[in-house]
Amino acid sequence: MKKDNKTQLNPDDEVQLIDLLLVLWKRKWLITGAKMPDRKRINP
């Protein structure tokens, strides 16, 4: 990889960051949703 790539985000790096945030966000709501009865309606 070129050193110039470190100065700005590559599209791949940005996608990985978004995926990581989505995973953490889903995990957060799965944990909080497990305590809520509404989760049964969302995930039958």
C-alpha positions in Angstrom: 0.0 0.0 0.0 1.2 3.5 -0.7 1.9 5.9 2.1 -0.3 8.5 0.4 -3.3 6.3 1.2 -2.9 6.9 4.9 -3.7 10.6 4.6 -7.2 10.0 3.3 -9.6 7.1 3.8 -9.9 4.5 1.1 -13.4 3.4 0.0 -12.6 0.0 1.4 -11.6 1.4 4.8 -14.7 3.5 5.0 -16.9 0.4 4.2 -15.2 -1.6 6.9 -15.7 1.2 9.4 -19.4 1.4 8.5 -19.8 -2.4 8.7 -18.1 -2.3 12.2 -20.5 0.4 13.4 -23.5 -1.6 12.0 -22.3 -4.7 13.8 -21.9 -2.9 17.1 -25.2 -1.1 16.6 -27.1 -4.4 15.9 -25.4 -6.1 18.8 -26.4 -3.2 21.1 -30.1 -3.5 20.0 -30.1 -7.3 20.2 -28.9 -7.1 23.8 -31.3 -4.3 24.8 -34.1 -5.9 22.7 -33.7 -9.2 24.4 -35.1 -7.6 27.6 -38.0 -6.1 25.7 -41.2 -8.1 24.8 -41.4 -6.2 21.5 -38.5 -8.2 20.2 -40.8 -11.2 19.6 -42.8 -9.2 17.2 -39.7 -8.0 15.3 -38.1 -11.4 15.2 -40.8 -14.1 15.0 
